Amino acid sequence: MLKIAGKFSSIGAKLFICFWLIVILTIGVTRLVSEQFRNKSFIIPTHHSDITRVERISQKIKANRVSSPQQVLAILSQKEGRELLLKNISTHAVYAADKWQIKNLQQFLTENNIESLTTVKFQFYRMTGPLTIDIAGTPYQLFLASRDRKPPFGNIIDRMPVWPRFAIPIIISSILLWLLTRSLTKPLIAMQKAAARFGDGEFSARIPLIAQRNDEIGACAISFNLMAEKLEQNIGAHQRLMADVSHELRSPMTRLQIALGLAQQNNINEALLHKHLQRCELEVARLDEMIANVLSLSRMENTISQIELMFVDLKQLLILCIEDAQYIANEKSITITFDCQRSALMQADPNLLSSAINNILINAIKYSHANDQLKVHLHKTSSHFIIEIIDTGIGVPAEDLAKLFEPFYRVAQSRDRATGGTGLGMAIAKQAIVAHNGNISAQNNSENGLTVTIELPFDISKNSANES
């Protein structure tokens, strides 16, 4: 019972029943109205051919000296499409052939008295009369009913009993309505199944065929596919991030455990103990930095919609970032130069954008040689601001350029240990730029060093940021 109730509660069953009831109601009302008009009659201009025929029949009756109404009715027994009707003037009894098509004519003559020669139109026949004749001393009115010509299919429908007239449109409408409800519910069921598969962990579930429809259901399927793709990317990024984090935490944790083990040895002198404790402090600081960066990257991957956009002068923002980075650059006697001719106003989240630029500047400083020069250029095209950060370090192997913005990527582990980096700075910068509908890339310079290029659109809204 529950299963049957569930089927009738589905949207397909509801649509089918609702549409079916509407069709049945429409057919019923139409049939009722047509039946009301079926028995209606109206006077039309007198049909001259029928007058000639009824006069000829009247003369034939007089010549044959018929003695009963039945003999009169038999005169046209072989004439297809013509019928005679007799009305007793005294008793108002009407005599006619036993055919259902002319029952309404008999009823009309019983209820009405026609004195002058007239043609009356009915559904199947037109009736012309009366002519007064005498049968065995009794006066009668003679009427001639002639069938109107109709298309063959119309005759078939009109001759059908009442129940097929209702059954045929009901069956046809039921089939058409079933096809309609199926076309509406089949894609919805497919989307439901795809969503269930996605919820069960099959993140590649899509509905491409339904997305090809040019209607609201197709648009809904496209939105579902885009949502599934975004979720798959986010879930995949989380899984990769967790795998990388678990791998990257092992090295500082191992060094921390070794340092603690050495510090706990018996008979250790104070200088060596102090050295091991400093090592522990260094590894704890690295762990803290790594966790903070991981949390920052995770927030940017999943809460891009929370960026706060405002109008920002990109030139002034770069100047502030360069001033902050110069303190770190001074330790290696590196000079940062900035080239920009005019102000650059755009919509951005200044905190998020500053974080991205600072990460790139700090990364460039770390891998540049002492006494080198770091250049920052800002210019614009027809639709974007272009920021170029150019260092004179050793660059990156060409085959590794595409991996530069991946989490925990480092060109060399030894370089990371020397600089204390976690391999997350460039990944964080990329997420911040992507949040602004921008693009970030890196390429080696022709001589030495690396150039990081950032492209930012002039105008960005929260809606476009959410789609990134």
C-alpha positions in Angstrom: 0.0 0.0 0.0 2.8 2.4 0.9 4.5 1.7 -2.4 1.3 2.4 -4.4 0.7 5.6 -2.3 4.3 6.7 -3.1 3.8 6.3 -6.8 0.6 8.4 -6.7 2.4 11.1 -4.7 5.1 11.4 -7.4 5.1 14.5 -9.6 4.5 12.4 -12.7 1.3 10.9 -11.3 0.1 14.3 -10.1 0.7 15.8 -13.5 -0.9 12.9 -15.3 -4.0 12.9 -13.1 -4.4 16.7 -13.1 -4.0 17.0 -16.9 -6.2 13.9 -17.5 -9.0 15.3 -15.3 -8.8 18.7 -17.2 -9.0 16.9 -20.5 -11.9 14.7 -19.4 -13.7 17.8 -18.0 -13.1 19.6 -21.3 -14.4 16.7 -23.4 -17.4 16.3 -21.1 -18.4 20.0 -21.2 -17.8 20.1 -25.0 -19.9 17.0 -25.5 -22.7 18.3 -23.2 -22.8 21.6 -25.1 -22.8 19.8 -28.5 -25.6 17.5 -27.3 -27.6 20.6 -26.3 -27.2 21.9 -29.8 -27.7 18.5 -31.4 -31.5 18.6 -30.9 -31.9 22.2 -31.9 -33.6 23.1 -35.1 -34.0 26.3 -37.0 -35.8 27.5 -40.1 -33.9 28.1 -43.3 -35.0 29.5 -46.6 -37.5 27.1 -48.3 -35.7 24.5 -50.3 -37.3 24.6 -53.8 -36.0 21.2 -54.9 -37.6 19.6 -51.8 -40.9 21.4 -52.5 -40.9 20.0 -56.0 -40.2 16.5 -54.7 -42.8 16.6 -51.9 -45.5 17.9 -54.5 -44.5 15.0 -56.8 -44.9 12.5 -54.0 -48.3 14.0 -53.0 -49.5 13.5 -56.6 -48.2 10.0 -56.6 -50.1 9.2 -53.3 -53.3 10.5 -54.7 -52.8 8.5 -57.9 -52.2 5.3 -56.0 -55.1 5.8 -53.6 -53.2 4.5 -50.6 -55.3 3.5 -47.6 -52.8 3.7 -44.6 -49.8 5.8 -43.5 -47.6 2.8 -43.8 -48.3 2.5 -47.5 -47.3 6.1 -47.9 -44.0 5.6 -46.0 -43.1 2.7 -48.2 -43.2 4.8 -51.3 -39.6 6.1 -50.6 -38.3 2.8 -49.2 -35.7 2.6 -51.9 -34.6 6.2 -51.8 -31.3 6.6 -49.9 -31.1 9.7 -47.8 -34.9 10.6 -48.0 -37.6 9.9 -45.5 -41.4 10.7 -45.4 -43.2 11.8 -42.3 -47.0 12.0 -41.8 -48.8 13.9 -39.1 -52.4 13.2 -38.3 -54.0 16.6 -38.1 -56.7 15.5 -35.7 -54.7 13.3 -33.3 -51.3 14.9 -33.9 -49.8 11.4 -34.2 -46.6 11.3 -36.3 -45.7 8.4 -38.5 -42.2 7.8 -39.8 -39.6 5.1 -40.4 -38.0 3.5 -37.4 -34.6 5.2 -37.7 -32.8 6.9 -34.8 -31.6 9.8 -37.1 -35.2 11.1 -37.5 -36.5 10.5 -34.0 -35.8 14.2 -33.2 -37.9 15.1 -36.3 -40.8 13.1 -35.1 -40.5 14.7 -31.7 -40.4 18.2 -33.3 -43.6 17.5 -35.3 -45.4 16.2 -32.2 -44.6 19.3 -30.2 -45.1 21.9 -33.0 -47.8 22.7 -35.5 -46.6 23.9 -38.9 -49.2 25.5 -41.2 -47.3 27.1 -44.1 -44.8 25.5 -46.4 -41.4 25.7 -44.5 -37.9 24.1 -44.5 -36.5 23.3 -41.0 -32.9 22.4 -40.5 -31.8 19.6 -38.1 -28.5 17.9 -37.4 -28.7 15.3 -40.1 -31.7 16.2 -42.1 -33.6 19.2 -43.5 -37.4 18.8 -43.4 -39.7 20.5 -45.9 -43.5 20.6 -45.7 -46.4 20.4 -45.1 -48.6 19.4 -47.9 -52.1 18.3 -46.9 -53.2 14.9 -48.2 -56.2 12.6 -47.6 -55.7 9.0 -46.6 -58.9 6.9 -46.2 -60.8 10.1 -45.4 -58.4 11.3 -42.7 -56.4 14.5 -43.3 -52.6 14.3 -42.9 -49.7 16.6 -43.3 -46.9 15.3 -45.5 -43.3 16.2 -44.8 -40.1 15.2 -46.8 -36.8 14.8 -44.9 -33.7 14.9 -47.0 -30.3 14.1 -45.5 -27.6 16.7 -45.8 -24.3 15.7 -47.3 -21.4 15.4 -44.8 -17.8 14.2 -45.0 -17.5 10.4 -44.5 -15.5 10.8 -41.3 -18.1 13.1 -39.9 -20.8 10.5 -40.7 -18.8 7.8 -38.9 -18.5 9.9 -35.7 -22.1 11.0 -35.8 -23.3 7.4 -36.2 -21.2 6.1 -33.3 -22.9 5.2 -30.0 -22.3 7.6 -27.1 -19.7 5.5 -25.2 -17.1 5.3 -28.1 -17.4 9.1 -28.5 -16.2 9.5 -25.0 -13.8 6.5 -24.9 -11.7 7.4 -28.1 -10.7 11.0 -27.0 -10.1 9.7 -23.4 -7.7 7.0 -24.7 -5.9 9.4 -27.1 -5.6 12.1 -24.5 -4.3 9.6 -21.9 -1.5 8.4 -24.3 -0.5 12.0 -25.1 -0.6 13.0 -21.5 1.5 10.0 -20.5 4.1 11.0 -23.1 4.0 14.6 -21.8 4.4 13.6 -18.1 7.2 11.2 -19.0 9.1 13.9 -20.9 8.9 16.1 -17.8 9.6 13.5 -15.1 12.2 11.4 -16.8 14.9 14.1 -16.6 13.9 14.9 -13.0 14.3 11.2 -12.0 17.7 11.2 -13.8 18.8 14.2 -11.8 17.6 12.6 -8.6 19.6 9.4 -9.3 22.7 11.5 -10.3 22.4 13.4 -7.0 22.1 10.1 -5.1 25.2 8.7 -6.8 27.1 11.9 -6.0 26.0 11.7 -2.4 27.3 8.1 -2.3 30.7 9.3 -3.3 30.6 8.9 -7.1 31.8 12.5 -7.7 32.0 12.0 -11.4 28.2 11.7 -11.7 26.8 14.0 -14.4 23.7 14.3 -16.6 25.0 15.5 -20.0 22.0 14.4 -22.2 19.5 16.3 -20.2 21.7 19.4 -20.2 21.3 19.5 -24.0 17.5 20.4 -23.6 16.7 24.0 -24.5 14.3 24.5 -21.7 14.2 25.2 -17.9 14.9 21.5 -17.2 18.0 21.7 -19.4 19.1 24.8 -17.6 18.6 23.1 -14.3 20.7 20.1 -15.5 23.5 22.5 -16.6 23.5 24.1 -13.1 23.6 20.6 -11.5 26.6 19.6 -13.7 28.4 22.9 -12.9 27.7 22.4 -9.2 28.9 18.8 -9.3 32.1 19.8 -11.1 32.8 22.5 -8.5 32.2 20.1 -5.7 34.4 17.5 -7.3 37.2 20.0 -7.7 36.9 21.1 -4.1 36.7 17.6 -2.7 39.6 16.6 -4.8 41.6 19.6 -3.6 40.8 18.7 0.0 41.8 15.1 -0.5 45.1 16.1 -2.1 45.7 18.8 0.5 45.1 16.3 3.4 47.4 13.8 1.7 50.1 16.4 1.2 49.7 17.7 4.8 50.0 14.2 6.3 53.2 13.7 4.2 54.7 17.1 4.9 54.1 17.0 8.7 56.2 13.9 9.0 59.6 15.6 8.4 59.3 18.3 11.1 57.6 15.9 13.5 60.5 13.4 13.0 63.1 16.1 13.6 61.2 17.3 16.6 61.1 13.8 18.1 64.8 13.3 17.5 65.6 16.6 19.1 63.5 15.8 22.1 65.0 12.4 22.4 68.5 13.9 22.4 67.5 16.6 24.9 66.2 13.9 27.3 69.5 12.0 27.4 71.3 11.6 30.7 74.5 13.4 31.5 74.0 15.9 28.6 75.8 19.2 29.0 74.0 22.5 29.2 75.2 23.8 25.8 74.1 20.7 23.9 70.8 20.7 25.7 70.2 24.3 24.7 71.0 23.5 21.1 68.5 20.6 21.1 65.8 22.8 22.7 66.4 25.5 20.1 66.0 22.9 17.4 62.7 21.9 19.0 61.6 25.5 19.1 62.5 25.8 15.4 60.5 22.7 14.4 57.5 23.8 16.4 57.6 27.2 14.7 57.7 25.5 11.3 54.8 23.3 12.3 52.8 26.4 13.4 53.6 28.2 10.1 52.6 25.1 8.1 49.3 24.7 9.9 48.5 28.4 9.6 49.2 28.3 5.9 47.2 25.1 5.4 44.2 26.7 7.2 44.6 29.9 5.1 44.7 27.9 1.8 41.7 25.8 2.9 39.7 28.9 3.7 40.5 30.5 0.3 39.5 27.3 -1.5 36.1 27.1 0.2 35.1 30.6 1.3 35.9 32.7 -1.8 32.3 34.0 -1.6 33.2 35.9 1.6 35.7 38.3 0.0 34.9 41.9 0.6 35.1 44.0 -2.6 35.8 47.7 -2.6 37.4 50.2 -4.9 41.2 50.0 -4.5 44.1 51.9 -6.0 46.3 49.0 -7.1 49.3 51.3 -7.4 49.1 52.4 -3.8 48.5 48.8 -2.6 51.6 47.6 -4.5 53.7 50.5 -2.9 52.6 49.3 0.6 53.4 45.7 -0.2 56.8 46.7 -1.5 57.6 48.7 1.6 56.7 45.7 3.8 58.8 43.3 1.6 61.8 45.7 1.6 62.4 45.1 5.3 63.0 41.4 4.5 64.9 42.2 1.4 67.3 44.4 3.3 68.7 41.4 5.1 70.1 40.2 1.7 70.8 43.7 0.4 68.2 43.3 -2.3 66.6 46.4 -3.8 63.0 46.4 -5.0 62.1 48.9 -7.7 58.6 49.8 -8.8 57.5 51.1 -12.2 54.0 52.5 -12.7 53.0 55.7 -14.5 49.5 56.4 -13.1 46.9 55.3 -10.6 45.1 52.0 -11.2 41.6 51.9 -9.6 39.8 48.5 -9.5 37.4 46.5 -7.4 39.2 44.0 -5.1 39.6 42.7 -1.5 42.7 44.7 -0.4 43.6 42.2 2.4 43.3 39.1 0.2 45.2 40.8 -2.7 47.9 42.1 -0.4 48.4 38.6 1.0 48.9 37.2 -2.6 51.4 39.9 -3.6 53.3 39.7 -0.3 53.7 35.9 -0.7 55.0 36.3 -4.3 57.4 39.1 -3.2 58.7 37.1 -0.2 59.1 34.0 -2.4 61.1 36.1 -4.9 63.3 37.5 -2.1 64.0 34.0 -0.6 65.3 32.6 -3.9 67.2 35.7 -5.1 70.9 36.1 -4.5 72.3 38.8 -2.2 72.7 42.2 -3.7 70.3 41.4 -6.5 67.5 43.6 -7.8 63.8 42.8 -7.7 61.6 44.6 -10.2 57.8 45.2 -10.0 55.9 46.5 -13.1 52.3 47.6 -13.3 50.6 48.4 -16.6 47.2 47.9 -18.1 45.6 46.5 -21.3 42.2 47.1 -22.7 40.5 45.0 -20.0 43.1 44.0 -17.4 45.8 45.3 -15.0 49.1 43.4 -15.4 51.5 43.0 -12.5 54.9 41.6 -13.2 57.3 40.6 -10.4 60.7 39.9 -11.8 63.6 38.4 -9.8 67.2 37.5 -10.7 67.4 34.2 -8.9 68.1 30.8 -10.4 64.6 30.4 -11.8 62.7 27.1 -12.0 63.2 24.1 -14.3 60.9 24.4 -17.3 59.2 21.1 -16.6 58.3 22.3 -13.1 56.8 25.7 -14.0 53.2 24.3 -14.2 53.6 22.8 -10.7 54.8 26.1 -9.1 51.4 27.0 -7.7 50.5 23.6 -6.4 50.4 23.1 -2.6 53.7 21.9 -1.0 55.6 22.2 -4.3 59.2 23.0 -3.9 61.9 22.9 -6.5 64.4 21.4 -4.0 64.0 20.1 -0.5 67.4 21.5 0.5 66.4 25.0 -0.6 63.3 24.7 1.5 65.3 23.7 4.6 67.6 26.7 4.0 64.7 29.1 3.7 62.3 27.6 6.1 59.4 27.6 3.5 56.4 25.3 3.5 55.6 25.3 -0.2 52.2 26.9 0.3 52.9 30.6 -0.3 52.4 30.4 -4.1 49.3 28.2 -3.8 47.8 30.7 -1.4 48.6 33.5 -3.9 47.0 31.6 -6.7 43.7 31.1 -4.8 43.6 34.8 -3.9 44.1 35.8 -7.6 41.5 33.3 -8.8 39.1 34.7 -6.2 39.3 38.0 -8.1 38.6 36.3 -11.5 42.3 36.8 -12.3 45.1 34.7 -13.6 48.6 34.0 -12.4 51.5 32.4 -14.3 55.3 32.1 -14.1 58.0 31.9 -16.7 61.8 31.9 -16.6 63.6 35.0 -17.8 65.8 34.9 -20.9 69.0 35.4 -18.8 68.2 34.4 -15.2 65.5 34.5 -12.6 61.7 34.2 -12.7 58.9 36.4 -13.7 55.5 36.0 -12.1 52.7 37.6 -14.0 49.3 38.5 -12.4 46.3 39.5 -14.6 43.4 41.3 -12.8 40.2 42.5 -14.5 39.2 46.2 -14.2 35.7 45.4 -12.8 34.8 42.5 -10.7 31.5 41.8 -8.8 30.7 39.4 -5.9 28.7 37.3 -8.3 31.6 36.9 -10.7 33.9 36.2 -7.8 31.6 33.4 -6.5 31.7 31.8 -9.9 35.5 31.6 -9.9 
